[in-house]
Amino acid sequence: MTGMTGMTGRVADTIIEARGLSKAYGLAQRQAAPLLRAPDPRAAVQEAGGFLGADAVDFSVERGELFVIMGLSGSGKSTVLRMINRLVEPTGGELAVDGHDVLAMDDDGLRDLRNRTMSMVFQHFALFPHRSVRENAAYGCRSAGSRRRSATPRPIGRWSGWGSGTAATPARTSSPAA
């Protein structure tokens, strides 16, 4: 899926691409997958006793692009993020990261993807409360043995809206989720 021609006519350096990415909860994969092809997948999954956490999500992220997933509480943002690194298994769709089919990866491939290509920090879970946001973000790189300068995240306040918040501890950045 990488190297697709975008609307500008140039070939994009696509690093993440999702097409029709869906997740049905509460049903076995074999039962849920055909329901995603129904005229109204949400209703079909619900009638079968499940619920649709993400419905045919399409997006692409180009190298260097700042990409934001926004939505109301319960709209599927975390489900989509977790499907990208397969912490949640998608029920349907296609997903490529840096040109590699993530859905076809075996355990070793997933481990490599998660250790070398992407990571995820869960808010209010497994963070060191005595360390700053920046120190928590750098911990994964350092524990993997990186001594490169990139193991210390650059200030992110200017684009995150945190200002100097990267020096704050996790408890001071936002309130716990309800």
ROTORLO-493230 format. One line per field, with one value per residue: residue number from 1; z, y, x of N, C-alpha, C in turn. Coordinates in pm, 1 decimal, padded with zeros to 6 digits. Layout:
<pts>
nr <- c(NUM	...)
n_Z <- c(Z	...)
n_Y <- c(Y	...)
n_X <- c(X	...)
ca_Z <- c(Z	...)
ca_Y <- c(Y	...)
ca_X <- c(X	...)
c_Z <- c(Z	...)
c_Y <- c(Y	...)
c_X <- c(X	...)
</pts>
This chain:
<pts>
nr <- c(1	2	3	4	5	6	7	8	9	10	11	12	13	14	15	16	17	18	19	20	21	22	23	24	25	26	27	28	29	30	31	32	33	34	35	36	37	38	39	40	41	42	43	44	45	46	47	48	49	50	51	52	53	54	55	56	57	58	59	60	61	62	63	64	65	66	67	68	69	70	71	72	73	74	75	76	77	78	79	80	81	82	83	84	85	86	87	88	89	90	91	92	93	94	95	96	97	98	99	100	101	102	103	104	105	106	107	108	109	110	111	112	113	114	115	116	117	118	119	120	121	122	123	124	125	126	127	128	129	130	131	132	133	134	135	136	137	138	139	140	141	142	143	144	145	146	147	148	149	150	151	152	153	154	155	156	157	158	159	160	161	162	163	164	165	166	167	168	169	170	171	172	173	174	175	176	177	178)
n_Z <- c(00000.0	00032.3	-00114.2	-00274.2	-00509.1	-00419.8	-00377.9	-00477.8	-00688.6	-00663.1	-00554.6	-00246.5	00061.5	00235.5	00561.1	00743.6	00667.1	00652.8	00555.8	00547.6	00810.6	01078.6	01388.2	01564.6	01867.4	02110.0	01955.6	01782.5	01554.5	01312.3	01303.5	01312.5	01095.2	00836.5	00887.3	00867.9	00604.8	00559.1	00464.0	00668.1	00882.2	01158.9	01274.8	01207.8	01348.9	01608.8	01628.5	01628.7	01877.1	01945.6	01944.1	01745.9	01747.9	01586.1	01261.2	00941.4	00899.4	00734.2	00660.7	00603.5	00684.0	00628.8	00613.6	00860.8	00902.0	01124.3	01284.1	01396.8	01594.5	01662.8	01864.3	02021.5	02357.3	02374.3	02102.5	01956.2	01927.7	02083.6	02024.7	01749.3	01758.7	01903.8	01726.9	01525.4	01617.7	01674.7	01934.2	01979.8	01791.7	01460.8	01312.7	01050.3	00734.6	00602.5	00679.6	00676.6	00773.0	00712.7	00463.8	00518.8	00570.1	00839.5	00943.2	00861.8	01002.7	01203.4	01545.4	01598.2	01405.5	01487.7	01740.1	01666.2	01520.3	01727.1	01899.9	01749.1	01559.2	01635.0	01927.3	02225.8	02475.3	02759.2	02903.8	03245.3	03319.2	03402.3	03405.0	03533.4	03821.9	03945.5	03752.8	03478.0	03198.2	02965.9	03054.4	03103.1	02841.3	02723.4	02853.0	02740.7	02508.3	02621.0	02788.9	02600.5	02525.5	02375.4	02308.1	02168.6	02082.7	02011.9	02188.6	02389.1	02403.8	02201.6	02295.4	02315.7	02363.9	02207.8	01995.4	02108.8	02278.4	02542.5	02636.2	02867.7	02978.9	02942.8	03128.8	03352.2	03592.6	03533.0	03679.9	03683.9	03430.9	03319.1	03409.8	03567.4	03365.1	03344.7)
n_Y <- c(-00119.2	00117.3	00413.5	00516.2	00725.4	01043.5	01296.7	01518.5	01432.1	01352.7	01098.2	00966.9	00927.5	00702.9	00601.3	00477.2	00301.9	00249.9	00064.7	00021.9	-00068.4	-00245.6	-00332.9	-00571.1	-00634.8	-00892.2	-01105.7	-01403.8	-01411.1	-01549.3	-01541.8	-01267.9	-01139.7	-01181.2	-01026.5	-00768.4	-00705.0	-00659.1	-00459.4	-00273.0	-00274.1	-00216.3	-00256.2	-00526.2	-00655.2	-00585.4	-00709.6	-00972.5	-00992.8	-00855.8	-00564.6	-00285.1	-00157.7	-00011.2	00104.1	00033.2	00202.8	00435.8	00564.1	00742.0	00797.2	01011.3	01005.5	01199.3	01350.3	01505.0	01341.0	01321.8	01161.2	01221.2	01241.7	01182.4	01058.6	00709.6	00670.0	00511.5	00570.5	00474.1	00204.2	00202.0	00296.5	00086.4	-00122.7	-00063.6	-00141.4	-00395.6	-00464.4	-00491.3	-00711.9	-00659.4	-00702.8	-00688.4	-00556.5	-00377.0	-00322.4	-00147.7	-00084.8	00112.2	-00008.7	-00277.8	-00556.3	-00551.3	-00714.3	-00965.4	-01028.7	-01235.5	-01343.6	-01272.0	-01072.2	-00882.2	-00820.4	-00699.5	-00480.8	-00341.3	-00287.8	-00148.5	00022.6	00147.9	00266.2	00271.3	00469.9	00431.2	00634.8	00713.5	00454.4	00230.4	00432.0	00617.3	00780.0	00967.3	01064.1	01290.2	01379.4	01378.7	01221.0	00978.1	00914.5	00876.4	00652.8	00396.3	00387.2	00405.1	00179.2	-00013.6	-00003.0	00208.6	00460.8	00680.2	01025.6	01065.8	00915.1	01072.3	01243.7	01523.2	01854.7	01864.7	02035.3	02262.1	02176.4	02016.9	02154.0	02149.4	02324.3	02397.5	02157.8	01909.0	01878.6	01826.9	01596.9	01288.0	01302.8	01570.1	01645.7	01581.6	01498.3	01186.7	00930.7	00880.9)
n_X <- c(00080.4	00214.4	00364.7	00165.0	-00006.2	-00095.5	-00355.2	-00227.3	-00085.2	00174.4	00406.9	00353.8	00532.2	00428.3	00381.6	00210.0	-00079.0	-00418.9	-00700.8	-01037.5	-01039.5	-01161.9	-01328.0	-01496.6	-01640.5	-01703.6	-01780.8	-01685.4	-01408.9	-01460.3	-01737.9	-01791.5	-01655.5	-01795.3	-02020.8	-01937.4	-01958.5	-02220.2	-02509.9	-02561.6	-02331.9	-02296.1	-02550.4	-02587.4	-02379.6	-02451.5	-02703.8	-02621.1	-02515.2	-02285.9	-02068.3	-01969.2	-01657.5	-01492.0	-01544.9	-01482.4	-01246.6	-01048.2	-00731.5	-00423.6	-00083.3	00174.4	00532.7	00685.2	00460.2	00231.0	-00014.4	-00341.5	-00581.2	-00902.8	-01197.7	-01516.4	-01560.0	-01552.2	-01572.9	-01400.0	-01129.8	-00906.7	-00928.9	-00867.6	-00599.3	-00481.9	-00524.1	-00344.1	-00089.9	-00153.1	-00230.1	-00486.5	-00669.5	-00762.2	-01086.1	-01146.2	-01025.9	-00735.6	-00391.0	-00095.2	00238.6	00504.3	00517.4	00489.6	00279.3	00090.0	-00107.7	-00039.6	00183.0	00393.6	00455.9	00726.3	00767.6	00578.9	00681.4	00922.5	00820.5	00688.7	00901.4	01090.8	00975.7	00733.7	00558.2	00359.0	00224.5	00043.6	-00188.9	-00186.9	-00118.5	00123.7	00313.3	00587.7	00535.0	00700.6	00863.8	00916.6	00701.7	00858.5	01079.2	00948.8	00869.8	01118.6	01210.8	01148.7	01311.6	01565.2	01569.5	01576.3	01831.9	01929.3	02157.9	02161.7	02113.3	01850.9	01714.2	01636.9	01357.4	01268.3	01162.9	00815.3	00617.0	00551.9	00389.1	00199.9	00038.3	00098.2	00283.1	00523.5	00475.3	00596.8	00788.3	00651.7	00506.4	00320.5	00075.5	00017.8	-00051.3	-00301.8	-00640.9	-00740.4	-00889.2	-01241.2)
ca_Z <- c(00000.0	00036.9	-00242.9	-00352.8	-00555.7	-00346.7	-00453.7	-00539.7	-00805.1	-00631.7	-00480.1	-00104.3	00142.4	00335.7	00663.8	00798.0	00582.1	00694.5	00462.7	00594.1	00939.7	01162.6	01503.7	01627.9	01998.5	02162.4	01860.9	01727.3	01425.2	01205.3	01302.9	01293.1	00966.6	00730.8	00923.9	00827.2	00464.2	00555.8	00429.0	00791.0	00968.5	01301.7	01314.0	01194.1	01461.0	01730.8	01626.6	01659.4	02016.4	01964.9	01910.4	01653.8	01810.1	01475.9	01141.7	00810.3	00914.5	00629.7	00676.7	00575.0	00750.4	00555.7	00696.3	00908.4	00923.3	01256.0	01259.3	01519.7	01595.5	01757.8	01868.4	02151.1	02441.3	02327.6	01956.6	01895.1	01908.7	02142.6	01947.5	01625.6	01794.0	01943.7	01608.8	01445.2	01660.0	01700.3	02072.6	01954.2	01658.5	01375.2	01260.3	00905.3	00676.7	00566.2	00755.0	00643.6	00838.1	00636.3	00352.3	00565.3	00607.1	00983.3	00975.3	00827.5	01083.6	01310.1	01675.4	01587.2	01328.8	01574.2	01843.3	01601.5	01492.4	01852.8	01962.8	01664.6	01469.2	01704.5	02063.6	02276.8	02617.9	02809.1	03003.7	03380.3	03337.5	03386.7	03397.7	03658.8	03869.2	03990.8	03635.5	03392.5	03074.0	02877.8	03106.7	03078.1	02697.7	02691.7	02923.5	02649.1	02424.2	02703.4	02837.1	02485.6	02504.3	02287.7	02367.4	02073.6	02130.4	01987.8	02302.0	02473.8	02318.4	02189.2	02355.3	02233.8	02409.3	02108.2	01908.9	02182.5	02361.9	02680.7	02676.7	02940.2	03046.4	02931.8	03250.7	03459.2	03615.7	03472.9	03758.5	03662.1	03289.9	03293.4	03514.5	03533.6	03285.7	03426.5)
ca_Y <- c(00000.0	00235.9	00469.5	00548.9	00862.4	01119.4	01390.5	01617.2	01370.7	01305.1	00972.5	00994.9	00833.2	00664.1	00514.4	00397.2	00307.1	00162.1	00063.2	-00061.0	-00127.1	-00261.2	-00420.9	-00611.3	-00695.4	-00980.1	-01213.4	-01470.7	-01358.3	-01620.5	-01496.2	-01122.8	-01092.7	-01167.1	-00922.8	-00639.9	-00682.3	-00634.7	-00320.1	-00194.6	-00359.7	-00188.9	-00324.1	-00670.8	-00699.2	-00570.5	-00814.9	-01099.6	-00991.6	-00785.2	-00422.7	-00242.1	-00059.5	00070.4	00062.7	00065.9	00321.6	00457.3	00679.5	00720.1	00891.3	01024.8	01024.4	01336.4	01414.9	01496.9	01284.3	01323.6	01092.0	01292.7	01197.3	01179.9	00942.8	00590.8	00669.5	00411.7	00620.1	00379.9	00079.6	00221.5	00300.0	-00048.1	-00210.0	-00032.5	-00227.6	-00524.3	-00496.0	-00537.5	-00772.4	-00611.9	-00803.4	-00678.2	-00444.9	-00389.7	-00231.8	-00155.3	00009.9	00120.1	-00101.7	-00415.9	-00596.5	-00576.4	-00822.9	-01092.6	-01047.1	-01335.7	-01286.7	-01206.3	-00949.2	-00786.5	-00777.4	-00606.3	-00360.1	-00269.9	-00245.8	-00065.5	00113.3	00227.9	00228.0	00334.5	00496.7	00436.0	00738.0	00668.0	00312.3	00194.8	00548.7	00645.0	00905.2	01059.0	01110.8	01384.6	01324.4	01355.1	01107.4	00857.6	00884.3	00830.6	00528.7	00282.0	00389.5	00377.9	00041.3	-00098.3	00007.4	00318.5	00566.9	00791.4	01147.2	01055.0	00846.8	01178.1	01313.5	01668.0	01919.3	01848.2	02130.3	02360.1	02125.7	01939.1	02240.2	02132.6	02426.7	02336.8	02041.8	01787.7	01869.9	01790.8	01454.7	01248.2	01346.3	01712.4	01673.8	01572.9	01424.8	01046.2	00899.4	00835.2)
ca_X <- c(00000.0	00297.3	00400.9	00046.4	-00012.8	-00196.0	-00436.0	-00140.2	-00023.5	00309.0	00408.7	00370.2	00608.2	00329.5	00439.4	00099.4	-00197.7	-00528.8	-00814.4	-01148.4	-01003.0	-01281.2	-01318.4	-01622.1	-01617.6	-01806.7	-01810.1	-01567.8	-01364.2	-01530.4	-01876.9	-01798.4	-01602.2	-01896.1	-02117.0	-01882.3	-01997.3	-02364.8	-02542.9	-02545.4	-02249.4	-02319.0	-02674.2	-02567.3	-02295.9	-02531.3	-02807.2	-02555.0	-02474.4	-02159.6	-02075.1	-01865.0	-01570.2	-01439.3	-01618.0	-01425.4	-01163.3	-00947.7	-00642.6	-00282.5	00005.3	00300.3	00651.9	00702.5	00330.9	00169.0	-00146.4	-00419.2	-00710.3	-00988.5	-01335.4	-01580.5	-01534.9	-01623.0	-01589.3	-01312.8	-00993.3	-00811.3	-00938.0	-00790.1	-00457.2	-00437.8	-00521.7	-00225.3	00020.4	-00217.1	-00264.0	-00623.3	-00672.7	-00871.2	-01178.4	-01140.1	-00952.5	-00594.8	-00306.5	00047.2	00327.7	00629.2	00507.8	00477.2	00144.5	00089.4	-00200.9	00023.6	00304.1	00395.8	00493.9	00857.1	00747.9	00509.2	00775.7	01013.9	00741.7	00662.7	01026.8	01176.3	00905.7	00632.1	00528.6	00238.5	00227.3	-00092.8	-00205.9	-00221.8	-00092.9	00264.7	00400.1	00656.5	00475.3	00804.4	00938.1	00844.2	00647.4	00973.4	01155.3	00868.6	00876.4	01253.9	01241.3	01144.9	01432.2	01684.1	01567.1	01609.9	01975.7	01966.3	02238.5	02154.8	02048.6	01707.0	01652.2	01581.8	01262.2	01275.1	01046.4	00695.5	00516.7	00510.3	00282.5	00100.6	-00043.3	00138.3	00378.8	00635.1	00418.8	00678.1	00869.1	00559.5	00483.9	00192.6	-00040.9	-00007.2	-00080.0	-00445.8	-00710.0	-00762.3	-01009.2	-01354.4)
c_Z <- c(00000.0	-00103.4	-00331.3	-00395.8	-00485.2	-00438.1	-00525.0	-00665.4	-00778.5	-00555.6	-00335.5	-00038.6	00260.3	00433.9	00730.6	00705.3	00628.5	00593.7	00517.5	00727.7	01032.8	01279.5	01560.4	01757.4	02032.5	02070.4	01816.5	01590.2	01310.0	01192.4	01264.6	01154.0	00857.3	00759.8	00882.2	00682.8	00449.3	00517.1	00548.7	00889.6	01117.3	01351.1	01309.7	01310.9	01590.8	01739.6	01662.8	01802.9	02044.0	01948.4	01829.5	01718.5	01709.7	01348.2	01014.9	00811.9	00804.7	00666.5	00630.5	00643.5	00672.1	00652.9	00732.2	00937.1	01069.3	01232.5	01391.3	01499.2	01703.6	01752.6	02010.2	02229.2	02390.1	02177.0	01884.4	01873.9	01961.0	02069.5	01820.5	01657.0	01829.0	01827.8	01526.1	01487.6	01705.8	01847.5	02077.4	01810.9	01577.3	01328.8	01108.5	00861.5	00642.9	00644.0	00717.9	00721.4	00766.6	00525.2	00390.4	00611.4	00753.7	01017.9	00943.7	00914.0	01187.1	01439.1	01669.0	01511.9	01411.1	01682.4	01786.3	01571.3	01618.9	01918.5	01881.3	01584.7	01540.2	01846.9	02107.9	02426.5	02662.9	02921.1	03134.6	03400.6	03307.6	03359.4	03533.7	03709.8	03911.3	03874.5	03553.3	03271.2	02980.3	02924.7	03087.8	02931.3	02659.2	02751.5	02830.3	02561.7	02504.2	02751.6	02724.4	02449.6	02415.2	02364.0	02276.7	02136.5	02114.1	02100.1	02404.1	02386.0	02319.8	02255.4	02262.1	02267.1	02300.8	02015.1	01983.6	02261.0	02508.8	02728.2	02743.6	03013.1	03036.0	03052.3	03369.3	03475.5	03558.3	03547.6	03732.7	03518.7	03256.0	03405.6	03472.0	03454.9	03377.3	03399.5)
c_Y <- c(00126.3	00285.3	00502.3	00694.8	00932.7	01215.3	01493.9	01562.0	01321.2	01173.3	01005.0	00887.9	00795.3	00567.7	00427.0	00412.8	00203.6	00176.3	-00032.1	-00127.4	-00127.6	-00354.3	-00444.7	-00682.7	-00788.9	-01093.4	-01277.5	-01412.0	-01419.0	-01574.7	-01348.6	-01077.4	-01081.6	-01056.0	-00783.9	-00605.5	-00657.9	-00489.5	-00224.9	-00279.7	-00339.6	-00264.1	-00476.2	-00726.1	-00692.0	-00678.6	-00950.9	-01104.0	-00922.3	-00635.7	-00385.1	-00130.1	00034.1	00014.8	00117.6	00195.9	00323.9	00578.2	00641.0	00831.0	00893.3	01048.9	01172.8	01410.2	01398.9	01456.8	01273.6	01245.7	01158.4	01235.5	01199.6	01055.5	00824.6	00580.5	00573.4	00455.9	00519.8	00247.2	00091.2	00222.1	00161.5	-00146.4	-00185.8	-00118.6	-00365.3	-00562.8	-00538.2	-00590.0	-00715.5	-00728.7	-00803.5	-00558.6	-00479.7	-00286.6	-00254.2	-00048.1	00000.4	00014.4	-00247.4	-00443.1	-00638.2	-00694.9	-00960.4	-01121.8	-01157.2	-01268.0	-01213.9	-01074.3	-00841.3	-00731.9	-00674.4	-00473.5	-00276.3	-00218.2	-00144.4	00041.9	00202.5	00179.9	00304.6	00350.8	00512.4	00539.3	00675.4	00517.9	00287.6	00314.7	00565.5	00779.4	01009.6	01113.1	01204.5	01311.6	01288.7	01233.8	00975.8	00817.6	00827.6	00693.6	00407.6	00273.2	00350.2	00233.4	-00057.3	-00086.3	00121.2	00423.1	00689.5	00910.3	01139.2	00979.5	00947.1	01259.8	01463.8	01729.8	01910.7	01950.4	02223.2	02308.2	02047.7	02025.7	02227.7	02245.8	02360.3	02210.1	01915.3	01771.2	01827.9	01639.0	01418.3	01299.2	01492.0	01745.8	01668.1	01493.8	01279.7	01027.2	00846.3	00691.1)
c_X <- c(00085.2	00331.1	00282.4	00052.1	-00126.7	-00269.9	-00350.1	-00073.5	00117.2	00299.4	00441.5	00455.7	00519.4	00390.7	00333.6	-00019.2	-00298.8	-00641.7	-00919.4	-01123.8	-01124.4	-01252.9	-01457.3	-01585.8	-01733.1	-01847.1	-01679.0	-01536.1	-01443.9	-01676.1	-01885.7	-01757.8	-01709.2	-01998.1	-02068.4	-01917.6	-02147.0	-02391.8	-02529.3	-02466.2	-02275.2	-02442.6	-02656.9	-02486.1	-02375.0	-02638.6	-02748.2	-02502.3	-02342.3	-02178.4	-01952.0	-01784.5	-01507.2	-01499.7	-01553.9	-01345.5	-01056.7	-00863.1	-00503.5	-00204.2	00135.4	00414.7	00665.2	00573.1	00288.6	00025.0	-00219.5	-00548.4	-00793.2	-01128.5	-01388.3	-01539.9	-01617.9	-01636.8	-01495.2	-01169.2	-00889.5	-00813.1	-00855.5	-00641.0	-00405.0	-00439.6	-00395.3	-00107.5	-00027.7	-00220.2	-00410.0	-00622.3	-00788.6	-00958.6	-01174.7	-01058.5	-00809.3	-00516.1	-00161.5	00121.9	00461.2	00633.3	00491.1	00334.0	00142.2	00000.0	-00142.7	00146.0	00287.6	00442.8	00628.0	00845.8	00679.4	00602.1	00872.0	00943.5	00725.2	00790.0	01104.8	01103.9	00806.0	00616.9	00405.2	00254.3	00083.4	-00100.9	-00252.3	-00203.4	00053.7	00353.9	00466.8	00606.3	00578.3	00888.3	00851.5	00787.9	00761.9	01052.8	01080.2	00876.9	01012.5	01285.5	01246.3	01268.4	01554.8	01685.7	01596.6	01757.2	02019.5	02045.7	02238.1	02084.8	01897.2	01635.9	01600.1	01488.2	01282.7	01153.5	00926.2	00588.6	00466.3	00402.0	00176.1	00004.8	-00007.0	00228.8	00496.3	00589.8	00500.3	00768.8	00782.5	00551.8	00346.5	00070.2	-00076.9	-00044.0	-00225.6	-00509.3	-00729.0	-00890.8	-01117.4	-01385.4)
</pts>
